Amino acid sequence: MNVTLNDKEVQIRLSEAARRALQGREIPLVAEMELLFSCLIRKRVHFRDHHEDVVATPVSDRLAVRFRPIMTRACSIRSLEGSPPSEDFHIADPRPYIPRWLAIDFRKGEWKGEFGY
């Protein structure tokens, strides 16, 4: 299945376990693709329940996705572990940074995700 983010098509790849887990949900799941700009670039996928205050693009009635570029406030080696202080990073044209694909799995009771270009 595919979804369009900022006029760019993103392929959504769901494992069979993820499909089954989504079917059992009452609240839609949001998969947030986070691209962190810092000393290095880091990619992460965060999962959370969908709430009205979360802006996300629906993929189905049980899944929505969003792309969130962020940047750290400072660049230091100590900030590479854990969650460094960060803020949203406005990109004038986000299309080149939006991934081509997002893969979602559900293993041992946890959502797993990765995205790529």
Secondary structure, DSSP 8 states (H G I E B T S, - for coil): -EEEETTEEEEEEE-HHHHHHHHT-SS-EEEEEEEEESSSEEEEEEEEE--TTS--EESSSSEEEEEEEEEESS--GGGGSS---EEE---S--GGGS-SEEEEEEETTEEEEEEE-
